[in-house]
Amino acid sequence: MAGSIGPLVAADEFFNHQIVETHASVLHSDYSWTEKVCGMACARDGSLSVNFGFGKYVNRNVVDGYGGASRGVAQWTVRASRALGAEPNGIDVGPLRYEVVEPLRKVRVALEPNAAQPLAYDLLLEGSVPCVVEEREDRRTLTGFRRSTDQIRYHQAGVVARGWVELDGRRLEVAPDTWIMTRDHSWGLRPSVGAPLPDLQPDPMDTNPPRVFAVWNPLLFTRPGATPTPSTSTTCCTRATAGGTRKSRAASNSRTGGASPCSASSRGCASIRATSGCKAANSCSR
């Protein structure tokens, strides 16, 4: 009997196949398989911060996303969700839009005017340094029989090449000399996706996770007086816990001639705090 084949999607037209399957399917049938992007952009003076995230859950037939902003102690958030099968070739959801303009260099993210919040934006994010890959996160349950986490993630820091933000009826044009950005992209198996399966013995690590304070802190360094560009910038990602542990590794940065240390992954995403004068912090599900 012939084996099953997933439906054709737009990505199948390109020469990127790595397994005998269409791009409609992923390697694992585990319901926790997730692909996500998470990012933020903010004014250097900390006056306004914008954040966004998209999630694609192939084995659950779900796409979801959020877009928000924070100013001082005030926060505005728009969330949306839809069936993946309704449009399998993209992750646009509700008023949220995501477009890869130049792979590994430029992405466009937009939140269209909506009834949920007085917030809209359209931003072109451009990396000032190459994307940096974290160490692979590979964890098992305490029994060792099941892999609860198996995912990879890359980061990029840079500037907002152009765009605008509209909040409470006031429109603000943004530019690379006044706004910076960070973003990441991850995929694989991760814990705490959806409701726990009712017929499985609870794993102590998932049902009673240790209390950990974690900070994910991307840093973008530029030469004094220079606008962040591939020739003037370098970046690093640090991750620290309440216990004081910290893992990092260096990766070659051919565009700056320096090194970009990036820490190993930890579960979930704590707060993002951008540097270069930006004091706004935003939480996200990475």
C-alpha positions as CSV (number, residue, x, y, z in Angstrom):
1,M,0.0,0.0,0.0
2,A,1.3,3.4,-0.9
3,G,2.2,5.8,2.0
4,S,0.3,8.9,2.7
5,I,1.4,12.3,1.4
6,G,0.6,15.7,2.9
7,P,-1.1,18.4,0.8
8,L,1.0,20.6,-1.5
9,V,1.7,24.1,-0.2
10,A,3.6,27.0,-1.8
11,A,6.9,26.1,-0.2
12,D,6.9,22.8,-2.1
13,E,7.7,24.8,-5.3
14,F,11.2,25.7,-4.0
15,F,14.2,23.5,-3.6
16,N,14.3,23.2,0.2
17,H,13.0,19.7,0.9
18,Q,14.9,17.7,3.4
19,I,12.6,14.7,4.0
20,V,10.3,12.7,1.8
21,E,7.2,14.7,2.6
22,T,5.6,18.0,1.6
23,H,6.1,21.1,3.6
24,A,2.6,20.8,5.0
25,S,3.9,18.2,7.4
26,V,6.7,18.4,10.0
27,L,9.2,15.7,11.2
28,H,7.3,14.9,14.4
29,S,3.6,14.1,14.9
30,D,3.9,15.3,18.5
31,Y,1.2,17.9,19.3
32,S,3.8,20.1,21.0
33,W,5.6,20.9,17.7
34,T,5.7,24.7,17.4
35,E,7.3,27.3,15.2
36,K,7.4,30.9,16.5
37,V,8.8,34.3,16.0
38,C,9.1,36.8,18.8
39,G,10.4,40.4,18.6
40,M,10.3,44.0,19.7
41,A,11.2,47.5,18.5
42,C,11.6,50.5,20.7
43,A,12.6,54.1,20.8
44,R,16.2,54.6,22.0
45,D,15.0,57.0,24.7
46,G,12.6,54.4,26.1
47,S,9.5,56.5,25.4
48,L,7.7,53.7,23.5
49,S,8.1,50.0,22.8
50,V,6.3,47.8,20.3
51,N,6.3,44.0,20.4
52,F,4.9,41.1,18.3
53,G,4.8,37.3,18.1
54,F,3.5,34.6,15.8
55,G,3.0,30.9,16.4
56,K,2.4,28.1,13.9
57,Y,1.2,24.7,15.4
58,V,1.1,22.4,12.4
59,N,-0.1,19.3,14.3
60,R,-2.9,21.3,15.9
61,N,-4.0,23.2,12.8
62,V,-3.6,26.6,14.6
63,V,-1.9,29.9,13.9
64,D,-1.9,32.6,16.6
65,G,-0.2,35.9,17.2
66,Y,-0.1,39.1,19.2
67,G,0.9,42.7,18.7
68,G,1.3,45.2,21.4
69,A,2.9,48.4,22.8
70,S,4.0,49.7,26.1
71,R,4.5,53.3,27.2
72,G,5.5,53.9,30.8
73,V,3.3,51.5,32.9
74,A,0.6,51.4,30.3
75,Q,0.2,48.4,27.9
76,W,-1.9,47.6,24.8
77,T,-2.2,44.1,23.4
78,V,-4.0,42.6,20.4
79,R,-4.3,38.8,20.2
80,A,-5.6,36.7,17.3
81,S,-6.0,33.0,16.3
82,R,-7.2,31.1,13.3
83,A,-7.1,27.6,11.7
84,L,-3.9,27.0,9.8
85,G,-5.7,25.1,7.1
86,A,-7.6,28.2,6.1
87,E,-4.3,29.7,4.7
88,P,-1.4,27.3,5.1
89,N,1.1,29.4,3.1
90,G,1.4,32.2,5.7
91,I,1.2,33.2,9.3
92,D,-0.9,36.3,9.0
93,V,-3.7,36.2,11.5
94,G,-6.5,38.7,12.2
95,P,-5.0,42.2,11.9
96,L,-1.4,41.0,12.2
97,R,0.9,40.7,9.2
98,Y,4.4,39.1,8.9
99,E,6.5,39.2,5.8
100,V,10.1,38.0,5.0
101,V,11.5,40.8,2.8
102,E,15.1,39.5,2.7
103,P,15.8,36.2,4.3
104,L,17.9,36.5,7.5
105,R,18.2,40.3,7.1
106,K,14.9,42.1,6.7
107,V,11.3,41.4,7.9
108,R,8.2,43.5,7.9
109,V,5.7,43.3,10.7
110,A,2.4,45.1,10.8
111,L,-0.7,45.5,13.0
112,E,-3.6,46.9,11.0
113,P,-6.1,49.3,12.6
114,N,-8.5,47.2,14.6
115,A,-11.4,47.3,17.0
116,A,-9.6,45.8,19.9
117,Q,-7.1,48.5,20.7
118,P,-6.2,52.0,19.5
119,L,-2.9,50.7,18.2
120,A,-1.5,50.1,14.7
121,Y,1.9,49.9,13.2
122,D,3.9,49.0,10.1
123,L,7.6,48.4,10.6
124,L,10.5,47.2,8.4
125,L,13.1,45.6,10.7
126,E,16.6,45.3,9.4
127,G,19.4,43.3,11.1
128,S,22.6,45.2,11.8
129,V,24.5,41.9,12.4
130,P,24.0,38.3,11.1
131,C,21.6,36.0,12.8
132,V,23.1,34.0,15.6
133,V,21.9,30.4,16.5
134,E,21.6,29.3,20.1
135,E,22.7,26.0,21.4
136,R,20.1,23.3,20.7
137,E,17.7,22.8,23.6
138,D,17.2,19.1,24.2
139,R,15.5,17.9,27.4
140,R,13.7,14.8,28.5
141,T,11.2,14.1,31.2
142,L,12.6,12.9,34.5
143,T,11.9,9.2,33.5
144,G,14.0,9.7,30.4
145,F,11.5,7.9,28.1
146,R,10.1,11.0,26.4
147,R,11.8,14.0,24.9
148,S,9.9,17.1,26.2
149,T,12.0,19.7,24.4
150,D,13.9,19.6,21.2
151,Q,14.2,23.0,19.5
152,I,16.6,25.5,18.0
153,R,16.4,29.2,17.9
154,Y,18.2,32.1,16.2
155,H,18.4,35.8,17.1
156,Q,19.1,39.0,15.4
157,A,19.5,42.6,16.6
158,G,19.3,45.7,14.4
159,V,17.2,48.8,13.6
160,V,13.8,49.8,12.4
161,A,14.7,50.8,8.8
162,R,11.5,52.7,8.3
163,G,7.8,52.6,9.4
164,W,5.3,54.2,11.7
165,V,3.3,53.5,14.9
166,E,-0.1,54.9,15.6
167,L,-1.3,54.9,19.3
168,D,-4.4,56.7,20.6
169,G,-4.8,58.6,17.4
170,R,-1.3,59.9,17.3
171,R,1.0,58.8,14.4
172,L,4.7,58.6,14.9
173,E,7.2,58.0,12.1
174,V,10.2,55.9,13.1
175,A,13.7,55.8,11.7
176,P,16.9,53.8,12.1
177,D,18.7,56.5,14.1
178,T,16.0,56.6,16.7
179,W,14.6,53.0,16.9
180,I,16.2,49.6,17.4
181,M,14.9,46.1,17.3
182,T,15.5,42.5,18.3
183,R,13.8,39.3,17.0
184,D,14.1,35.6,17.2
185,H,12.8,32.5,15.3
186,S,12.4,29.1,16.8
187,W,11.0,25.7,15.9
188,G,10.7,22.2,17.4
189,L,9.2,20.4,20.3
190,R,8.5,22.4,23.5
191,P,6.7,21.9,26.8
192,S,3.4,23.4,27.9
193,V,1.8,23.7,24.4
194,G,-1.9,23.3,24.7
195,A,-3.7,21.5,27.5
196,P,-1.9,18.5,29.1
197,L,-3.0,15.1,27.7
198,P,-5.4,13.6,30.3
199,D,-4.2,10.0,30.0
200,L,-0.5,10.6,30.7
201,Q,1.2,10.4,34.1
202,P,2.2,14.0,35.0
203,D,5.9,14.7,34.8
204,P,7.2,16.4,37.9
205,M,9.2,18.9,35.8
206,D,6.1,20.0,33.9
207,T,3.5,19.9,36.7
208,N,5.8,21.5,39.4
209,P,8.4,23.4,37.5
210,P,11.2,25.0,39.5
211,R,10.8,28.7,40.3
212,V,13.4,30.4,38.1
213,F,13.9,34.1,37.4
214,A,15.3,34.4,33.9
215,V,16.3,37.5,31.8
216,W,16.9,37.3,28.1
217,N,19.0,40.3,27.2
218,P,20.0,41.0,23.6
219,L,22.7,43.7,23.4
220,L,23.5,45.8,20.3
221,F,26.9,47.7,20.4
222,T,27.6,50.5,18.0
223,R,30.5,52.8,17.5
224,P,30.0,56.3,19.1
225,G,28.0,58.5,16.7
226,A,27.3,55.7,14.2
227,T,24.0,54.5,13.0
228,P,23.8,50.6,13.6
229,T,24.9,48.9,10.4
230,P,26.7,45.7,9.6
231,S,30.0,47.5,9.5
232,T,29.5,49.5,12.8
233,S,27.8,46.9,15.1
234,T,28.2,43.7,17.0
235,T,25.7,41.9,19.2
236,C,25.4,39.4,21.9
237,C,22.6,37.5,23.7
238,T,22.9,36.8,27.5
239,R,20.7,34.7,29.7
240,A,21.0,34.6,33.4
241,T,19.0,32.9,36.1
242,A,18.4,33.7,39.8
243,G,21.0,31.0,40.7
244,G,23.6,33.0,38.9
245,T,24.3,30.4,36.2
246,R,25.0,31.6,32.7
247,K,25.9,29.8,29.6
248,S,27.2,31.4,26.4
249,R,29.2,30.6,23.3
250,A,30.8,32.7,20.7
251,A,30.0,32.6,17.0
252,S,32.0,34.2,14.2
253,N,30.6,37.5,12.9
254,S,32.0,37.9,9.4
255,R,30.2,41.2,8.8
256,T,31.7,43.0,11.8
257,G,35.0,41.1,12.2
258,G,34.1,40.5,15.8
259,A,32.4,37.8,17.8
260,S,28.7,37.4,18.8
261,P,28.4,35.4,22.0
262,C,24.9,33.9,22.5
263,S,23.8,32.0,25.5
264,A,22.2,28.6,25.7
265,S,18.4,28.4,25.7
266,S,16.3,28.0,28.8
267,R,12.6,27.2,29.1
268,G,10.2,29.9,28.0
269,C,10.9,33.6,27.6
270,A,11.2,36.0,30.4
271,S,11.4,39.8,29.7
272,I,13.1,41.5,26.8
273,R,15.0,44.6,27.6
274,A,16.6,46.3,24.7
275,T,19.7,48.3,25.1
276,S,21.1,51.5,23.6
277,G,19.0,53.6,26.0
278,C,15.7,51.7,25.6
279,K,14.2,51.0,29.1
280,A,11.0,49.4,28.0
281,A,10.5,45.7,28.8
282,N,8.1,43.3,27.2
283,S,7.2,39.7,28.0
284,C,6.7,37.2,25.2
285,S,6.2,33.5,24.6
286,R,9.3,32.4,22.8
